[in-house]
Amino acid sequence: MKHLCIICMIFLSTIVRAASPVQGLLERIDKGASRKFVVEQVKSDTDFFELDQKGNKILVRGNNPVSIATGVNWYLKYYAGIHLSWNKMTACLPDILPPVPQKERHETNLTHRYDFNYCTFSYTMAFWDWERWEKEIDWMALHGINLPLAMTGIDVVWYNMLEKLGYSKDEINEFIAGPAFQGWWLMNNLEGWGGPNPDSWYKQREVLQKQILKRMREYGIHPVLPGYSGMVPHNAKERLGLNVSDPGLWCGYRRPAFLQPTDPRFQEIAGLYYKEMERLYGKADFYSMDPFHEGGNVAGVDLNAAGQAIWQAMKKANPKAVWVAQAWQANPRQKMIENLPAGDLIVLDLFSESRPQWGDPESTWYRKEGFGKHDWLYCMLLNYGGNVGLHGKMKHVIDEFYKAQSSPFGKTMKGIGMTMEGSENNPVMFELLCELPWRAEAFDKDQWLKSYLKARYGQTDPAVEEAWELLSNTIYNCPPQNTQQGTHESVFCARPHHNVYEVSSWSEMKPYYNPEDIIRAAGILLSAADRFKGNDNFEYDLTDIVRQAVAEKGRLVYPIMTNAYKAGEKKLFDSASTRFLELILLQDKLLATRPEFKVGSWIEKARNLGNTTEEKDLYEWNARVQITTWGNRTAANHGGLRDYAHKEWNGLLKDFYYNRWKIWIEQQKEQLNGSPAKDIDFYAIEEQWTRQNQPYSSQPEGDVLETAKEVYNQIK
């Protein structure tokens, strides 16, 4: 009997190991890779991973699957020279992996590593299918993420809840936003824009969210589900007799109403919401709620009562649950959170790298007491609108992390967070952020960068190091006091006029580097290109850096063009404007070589989700509008939203931005020849493109290296 028990235990242990999410991850990286590793999970109160050798296999030990996956990633980067990134999540591992000469251990007391902004789900993930989501969850595990926002399919919860409250199908679809705009709907900014959604959309989202949550929970990742914070349709007073306040407008859009916490039906409606959430997706230990986001009017609202009502409803749904709130502008309001129990709230300090609210007195969004007794996470926003562009505060992000950790506010600092509005860009910065919790002491930016480059490209190269050192000290060295919203925006993407500097309305851009340095860095990197031919990470980065160089050249040519106009120099204006348009087409040609930089990839994902021509057209319209006008005429022109999500993408450059500039340039030529000045209705031009359905390919066109060389030779 004893022998039988031992055999059973061995058999069950084998089954558990075979079902390990880390082994599945290894097999997705490279078929057969799981046989080259030994994975050990041991109990520990501290998150840790260890790397060691066991025969000719690599031993990775950790306290949970995410810690182990983080160890796998560390090994692949720093021993095998394999960097798994958004541009490629597979690799060809050698038959015998490079050995670990002595045991290496990393641990962290930062228990939470958060991922995503509501906006990420719209600017990047609006049209992802399970295949793409599976890769992202693997990426999260490899980078130590254990607390991601999970808002896919929450519209199904709302649909069913509103139906129970007596709303009709048409009324519900007037409230729920379309696929590319749900982030702002769930942040209480707008209703209905981008819809109405077909029935198949809701069925699709429910299935997808269940797949996402299943895989997250297999890893031991804690999904953060959107909780109930008082949002109701704007007509809830008339339809349901509710006591609501009007939060006002957001960028020209009517916001949903806010259900007053004193209304006797607040807890009833919140209960309906959580009951439906649990039925569909199970309970969560973390719920994200952000009432009054981005300027929402709080007049007439008892903020303490609102905080208590939201907290009580969450606790009734799950007594163990923790509220997750975004620190952005005035939120979370102090009066709303001050009487919540310690441990029941985690604040995401959303823009820690530029406008920290954790208590840094040098911040323009300084909170003297930080978040008080409440836990908080050091977050990096970095990217706004999903804009394409090199940008960062590399050294500052490192320094500020350790500064915060060692400050009096470090006692309540419980982790880090990636809170980018758009993802799949600037991998170097997000790689840096994700490593911070696992490095016990402050480290040198330059040394880290060298190790990153060796990991990313699999080998060292003096020219590569020189190029990246130049980038790290210029475009990735945005001054600490600079509060600009993401990348230095490309002039190509701006609505044309004579004083273009920023593209989007709230950019806050200031010159902080020399454009010629970026062009020079691209040239240095190109000098090493032949040695890295076929290296996917190198070719992605090369494309991105040469793209940036072309954008910088455009910024240098633009004032020549406009000054020539102001001086009445017809020939100079003609030659400068011709050159400017040529640069847009050069960038378009370069970006055609990589699917990540093609508008066709974005539109194709959107259309692939549709089951009928009508559905495909709706999703494509959502995709096109979001990256151009963003909203209707009022929101685009007067709400400040047009071009907020602009993209330097092949296809979009040629057919949208080039066309817009060409129309403007032709008008300027007419005026130089004596024609009267007249306004151009840019919105009409832009809207026309959003309603088209001409096909765009997602397939790469041309050789990356040869095209990059050709393009660079025409700008240097």
Disulfide bonds with the S-S distance in Angstrom:
none
